[in-house]
Amino acid sequence: MMKRSLLAVAVTALTSQAVYAAPYMPMDARGLAMGNTGVASAKRAHAPAYNPSLLSQGSEKDDFALLFPQLGVQVADEKELADEAELISDEIFPQFEDVIGDEFSGLEFNIDQLNNSISSFNNLLTNFDASSDVNDIATANDDLKQKLAAVSDDLGALNTSTTDLTNSLRGISGSPLSAKLGIGGALAIPSKKFAAAISMQGSMNISARTQLTDSDLELLSAYVPAAQEYVTAAEELTGVVDTAITNSASNAADLVTQLDNLNVDNILGVANGFTSDTTIGGNPVISNGELSDDANDPDLSSTVQVVAVAIVDFGLSFSREFDIKGEKVAIGITPKLQKISTFHYADEIDGFDDVDEDTLKDTQQDYTRFNMDIGASYRFGGSGKWMVGVVGKNLLGGSFDYADVLVTPKDSDGNINGVPYMLEGGKVKLNPQFRAGVAYNGDWTSIALDVDLVENDPVAFENATQYASLGVELDVFSFLQLRAGYRTNMSASDANVASVGLGLSPFGVHLDIAAMANPSKPEKEAGVAMELGFYF
């Protein structure tokens, strides 16, 4: 019978391989809880990730701060792929599979029974003459009608399940899931005159999708027309025999004459050992009255493709407050050394089990580049509690190749059954990112608004991002921090995220946790983060 690899393996691939776009989104717990804001509201050790000029915006009593570790993970399902894939795997595909059946039930069984009935009919007519019993022909014809009715019933159910399955598969083809893993840390020494920080940020961005080929979708749609051809041939045979029996008035000699006049031999010849005109890869779906090997166990050509990018930044930030026409403006810069590694993996989903780590590593390409972030910030208002900031990150950009990858066709048991072919690689771009923010930093309350000034391209397969974020923090006696935020992607619909977080800061030790999710459909995007810091 037809294997479940088209669906079950595709779903396994999709749900086990993460996907992620490359927005401006550091993975710190405080910023994440406040909607991923920070360009004008980040504090001390968080400044290098958001805006290095903020190192010079603290109070004179601020001393050094250590932040390590920062850990975060985000997952997203932009098109609700996981729900649809689960529905296909749990309901739609099993229904399709049940209708196709096997040698004991379903379409395969009933086609085999129809073939046996036609063969028996052929043997009966071959030996039928004037001395034979007409009732034998009538009985054989009634049996053939029963077998034909069973196949016809299967076709109605198969047409419905095939339509549901192909529509769902087309819907998920090319749709990504997404996730990001991040780790970071920083040591900051704030100062109005000369501030500095050392920081490390690492992220793993992986883009993956399942591409269902037209040939596989056509395969799923081939069963109904092929079986319908067989039904039509069998119906013509039973119709001719009914007409001959009616005209012969139960006389065997007349029946032989009627059958000859109605060309029953030609009609029987089409039905007996029937081969369909409908094909799979050039081979008939039904061959010699049975589902062909290609129809029972097809070789599927759809692929799982993974593009991964690991980025590690080692930065040294400097900041100073300048007097510009009587106004105090802080300017910061972060020269940084980046190590970028790209990976590319692809495999046909038929026979796919899991990503081969050795194959993935074989495509690894490493790059070491110099890059730079520059930011500025300005306090305003009578009490100096308002701040506006702007930052440009990765100003030198970069373009990084990911390698061609060899795809080896395999059957559903993982055995090589075709000629390997090469899937072309491509480029991942690390474009400059620009963001502006405004914040109110009071004694008890902080409010922040950040907006991306440009649209950020994805790593590979996902939506572009341009975020607008709003966050608030309530500081209770400098011991407990309660945070909430909201973020929307202006480049995509229904891409909003609400976030909450909690901070504990006894005696200069800071423990922060945060969680985020799409408020209407959490499965579309969710994430968590935590960090440990020491502020003095």
C-alpha angles and dihedrals in degrees: 000000000000112000123238091228094107090064111017094048093042091052091047090052094048097047096044098045116071126220130202143174120216108244128157095271123133113200100232118135097230095050094042091052089052094053094273093297123149113120090106100013109046116118129222109296091029092057098085090059095050113020123345092206089071088075085079096046100074126101122275090252094059113112130184123316131204122202119187137173112020112180128178143160130189128187127186139178103196096186099029088253096157093058093048092045091050090050090051094046096045102036120002100047095043088054090051091046093049092053092050087048124167139261090303103044147006131031095330091053095045093047088052090050090048090051091050091049092051091047090052089048089052092052091048095051092045090061097034117118141150092290095054126102113258089208089069090062092046092049092048090048092051090050090051090051091053092051090046092052090053091054091045091053089052091052093059092052092041093052091054095046093044091052091049092047099046092046091051094045092050087050095056098038109114094003114132135215116212143214142153131205116200138180129177150150141185144192112208134186107190122203140155092226103038125353128180140183139181116213142176125196126178130181137175114210116186126183120193138165141166114236112203110203125226089240092059092047090047088051091058090050095050100075098072098050092043093051090043089057089055092047091051092052092048093046090054090053095050090046093053092048091049090052092048093049092049093049095045096057090220093303111138095208092050090046091056090051093047092049091050091049091051092051092239091165092062093045092046090048090059094048098041109081089000119200119193126231088216108091142190111217090342093310121107118257090219116036125181091348097309138088105270124241089253090055094045096046110010125191105237121209101194114122144217111219127190128187114184131185125189116193125188119184124196107189138182110199127200128185139175137176114238131195107232113180090330095313124112109233123174119213124190136182133193116197106192141183114225130199112197123187123186128197134187128193133172135169138164110260092226101090093006114140108160140335111286103232093202091054090047092051090048088066095048114129119186128205132182116201141168116234139167144216122200126187141172133196137185133196118218141167129072094284095035091238095126121082135185122194141179130188140182117204130196090008094174092055121196144211121220129190125228115205133251110260131214116234116203115198114228136178123243090275093055096254117140108253106161147038114285116241136191124250110206120244127218145187136290115207126210100199126186114270125209128194137170129198145179126202143178112216110191131169093264105012138047125190123186138184122190129181130186108233094204136031114260118221121228125247092245127316108012138090120285115247136223109166133202111191136187126189141172133195128194114200113203111201091323087285107083126037122194116194139183135171148171130214132184131190107227090195096061137040123247091009098131126137131195119201140190134185147175132215131193118194113174115166094348095308111123124200113179131180130179141180132194136186143161102270096219100037114015091188089068092066136352138154147168135205140181136183142178122216143170119214122188 
